[in-house]
Amino acid sequence: MEVLLINYDLNFEIRRPPIVERIRKLYPDNKRISESSYAIYTNDSPETVYDKFKDLIDSNDNCMVFTLRRPYAGWHRTPVIEWLESRVN
């Protein structure tokens, strides 16, 4: 399994985007990294993950799925760091 980072920017959205609910439903082992980024722990490829969300993306939006590997650097709340440390290769 790998940690994938889903990064999205849904422009002109007025309400909480449905992509968040879908991430939480399809990938319960996740951590919110930022307002529009979630890390997920999965066997799915980045392409497979993107395919599960592309129906929520329109021409003025952005969505990318990245594989997260070491080394990485930064600061976050302890639960997020612990989650990443226990899952990222």
C-alpha positions in Angstrom: 0.0 0.0 0.0 1.1 3.6 -0.6 0.1 7.0 0.5 -1.4 9.1 -2.3 -2.0 12.9 -2.0 -5.2 14.2 -3.6 -4.9 17.9 -4.2 -7.9 19.7 -5.6 -9.0 23.3 -6.3 -12.7 23.5 -7.1 -13.2 27.0 -8.3 -16.5 28.9 -7.9 -17.8 26.4 -5.4 -20.2 27.9 -2.8 -20.8 24.9 -0.6 -18.5 22.2 0.8 -17.5 20.2 -2.3 -18.8 16.6 -2.6 -15.2 15.5 -3.3 -14.5 15.6 0.5 -17.4 13.2 1.3 -16.3 10.9 -1.5 -12.7 10.8 -0.2 -13.9 10.0 3.3 -16.3 7.3 2.0 -14.0 5.6 -0.5 -10.8 6.0 1.6 -11.5 5.9 5.3 -7.8 5.7 6.1 -7.1 9.3 5.3 -5.8 12.5 6.8 -6.6 16.1 5.8 -3.4 17.9 5.0 -4.8 21.2 4.0 -8.1 22.9 3.0 -8.0 21.1 -0.3 -5.5 18.2 0.1 -6.0 14.7 1.6 -3.5 11.9 2.0 -5.0 8.5 1.6 -3.6 5.0 2.3 -4.5 2.7 -0.6 -3.6 0.0 -3.0 -5.2 2.0 -5.8 -2.9 3.7 -8.4 -3.0 7.5 -8.8 -4.9 7.0 -12.1 -7.6 4.8 -10.4 -8.0 7.3 -7.6 -8.4 10.2 -10.1 -10.9 8.3 -12.1 -13.1 8.0 -9.0 -13.2 11.8 -8.7 -13.1 13.1 -12.2 -16.9 13.3 -12.5 -16.8 16.0 -9.8 -14.2 18.1 -11.7 -15.3 20.6 -14.4 -13.3 22.8 -16.8 -12.5 25.5 -14.2 -11.3 23.1 -11.5 -8.0 21.3 -10.8 -7.4 17.9 -9.4 -4.1 16.0 -9.1 -3.2 12.7 -7.4 0.5 12.2 -6.4 2.4 9.3 -4.8 3.9 10.5 -1.5 7.3 9.1 -0.7 10.2 9.9 1.5 11.9 12.2 1.9 9.4 14.9 2.7 9.6 17.9 5.0 7.3 20.2 6.8 5.3 20.8 10.0 1.8 19.6 10.8 -0.2 18.6 13.8 1.1 15.5 15.6 -1.6 13.1 14.6 -1.0 13.9 10.9 2.8 13.5 11.3 2.3 10.2 13.1 -0.1 9.0 10.4 2.4 9.8 7.7 5.4 8.4 9.5 3.6 5.1 9.9 2.5 4.8 6.3 4.9 6.6 3.9 7.7 4.5 2.4 
